[in-house]
Amino acid sequence: MEVLEKNLQEEIIGNTTKRVFGLKVKYYREVMRLSQESLAEKLGISVDELQKIESGLFKTISVDILKRIEDVLCIDARKDLLSYPQFEHPEDILKFVPQAIIEYSLKELNLEEKDISKNTIYLVKDLIDKEISYTIERVKLILKSEFLSKNI
């Protein structure tokens, strides 16, 4: 893994927003099937600190914590956390959409995810996934209809 320089904290603001950074940390934590408690323990920080990181509400992150995030989540901070996502397949972006919608909605309601039961979060994610699938099918029909009307 690439050695992180001291000015790396500035890159969090420069290359991406704290919010996106936090969502990516959460995404990789979930990929590794780690709870917030487990990851916080492995990083040597409190669950509250990890929640602030994942929600983008942190002020700064030390280089040491960034290195530990890299090690524990088996990622490269610059490539996987500090750059805008480069999706190999366009549908990969859909993995981020439900969580982003939930977190935006919670913010608008001045709530935090910890205020809502996990079952409700799973139910809402499932609902969003279904709505996205429905919307994609409608968009495809509209695009196909446009294409067919131009080629008749």
C-alpha positions in Angstrom: 0.0 0.0 0.0 1.1 3.5 -0.8 2.5 5.4 2.2 0.3 8.3 3.2 1.8 11.8 3.5 0.8 14.2 6.2 -1.2 16.4 3.8 -3.5 13.5 3.1 -6.3 15.0 5.3 -6.5 17.9 2.8 -7.1 15.5 0.0 -10.3 14.3 1.7 -11.7 17.8 1.1 -9.9 18.3 -2.2 -10.7 15.1 -4.1 -14.1 14.2 -2.6 -16.5 15.4 0.0 -16.4 14.1 3.6 -19.9 12.7 3.0 -18.8 10.5 0.0 -15.6 9.5 1.9 -17.8 8.3 4.8 -20.2 6.4 2.5 -17.2 4.7 1.0 -15.8 3.7 4.4 -19.3 2.3 5.3 -19.5 0.5 2.0 -16.2 -1.2 2.4 -17.0 -2.1 6.1 -20.2 -3.8 4.9 -18.3 -5.6 2.1 -16.0 -7.0 4.8 -19.1 -7.9 6.8 -17.9 -5.9 9.8 -20.2 -4.2 12.3 -19.5 -0.7 13.3 -18.5 -2.0 16.7 -16.0 -4.5 15.2 -14.4 -2.0 12.8 -14.2 0.6 15.5 -12.4 -1.8 17.8 -10.0 -2.9 15.0 -9.2 0.8 14.3 -8.8 1.7 18.0 -11.5 4.3 17.9 -14.9 4.6 19.5 -18.1 3.6 17.7 -19.2 7.3 18.0 -16.0 8.3 16.1 -16.6 5.7 13.4 -20.2 6.9 13.1 -18.9 10.5 12.6 -16.5 9.2 9.9 -19.2 7.2 8.1 -21.7 10.1 8.2 -19.1 12.7 7.0 -19.3 14.7 10.2 -15.7 14.4 11.2 -13.4 17.4 11.3 -10.2 15.6 10.4 -8.8 12.1 10.2 -5.3 11.4 11.3 -2.9 9.7 8.9 -2.6 6.9 11.5 -6.4 6.2 11.3 -6.3 6.3 7.5 -3.5 3.7 7.5 -5.5 1.5 9.9 -8.6 1.9 7.7 -6.5 0.7 4.7 -5.1 -2.3 6.6 -8.4 -3.4 8.2 -10.5 -2.9 5.1 -7.8 -4.2 2.7 -8.1 -1.1 0.5 -5.9 1.7 -0.8 -7.1 5.0 0.7 -6.2 7.2 -2.3 -7.7 4.9 -4.8 -10.7 3.6 -3.0 -11.6 6.4 -0.6 -10.2 9.7 -1.9 -11.1 9.5 -5.6 -14.5 9.7 -7.2 -15.9 6.2 -7.9 -14.8 4.7 -11.2 -17.4 2.1 -12.0 -16.4 -0.7 -14.3 -20.1 -1.4 -15.0 -22.7 1.4 -14.9 -25.0 -0.7 -12.8 -22.4 -0.7 -10.0 -23.4 2.8 -9.0 -26.8 1.5 -7.9 -25.1 -0.1 -4.9 -24.6 3.4 -3.5 -28.0 4.9 -4.3 -30.2 3.3 -1.6 -27.9 4.3 1.2 -27.4 7.8 -0.2 -31.2 8.2 -0.3 -31.7 7.0 3.2 -29.0 9.2 4.6 -30.2 12.2 2.7 -33.7 11.6 4.0 -32.5 11.2 7.6 -30.5 14.4 7.3 -33.6 16.2 6.1 -35.5 14.9 9.1 -32.6 15.8 11.5 -32.3 12.1 12.4 -29.5 9.6 12.4 -29.5 6.0 11.2 -29.0 4.8 14.8 -32.4 6.4 15.6 -34.1 3.9 13.2 -34.4 0.1 13.6 -32.2 -2.1 11.4 -35.4 -3.8 10.1 -36.9 -0.5 9.0 -33.6 0.4 7.2 -33.6 -3.0 5.4 -37.3 -2.5 4.5 -36.6 1.0 3.1 -33.5 -0.2 1.1 -35.7 -3.0 -0.4 -38.3 -0.5 -1.3 -35.7 1.8 -2.9 -34.2 -1.1 -4.8 -37.7 -2.0 -6.2 -38.4 1.6 -7.1 -35.1 1.9 -8.9 -35.8 -1.3 -10.8 -39.2 0.0 -11.8 -37.8 3.4 -12.8 -35.0 1.7 -14.9 -37.6 -0.3 -16.8 -39.7 2.8 -17.5 -36.6 4.7 -18.7 -35.7 1.8 -21.0 -39.2 1.8 -22.4 -39.1 5.5 -23.1 -35.7 5.3 -24.7 -36.7 2.4 -26.8 -39.9 4.1 -27.9 -37.9 7.2 -28.9 -35.4 5.1 -30.8 -38.1 3.2 -32.6 -40.1 6.3 -33.5 -37.0 7.8 -35.1 -36.2 4.7 -37.1 -39.6 4.0 -38.6 
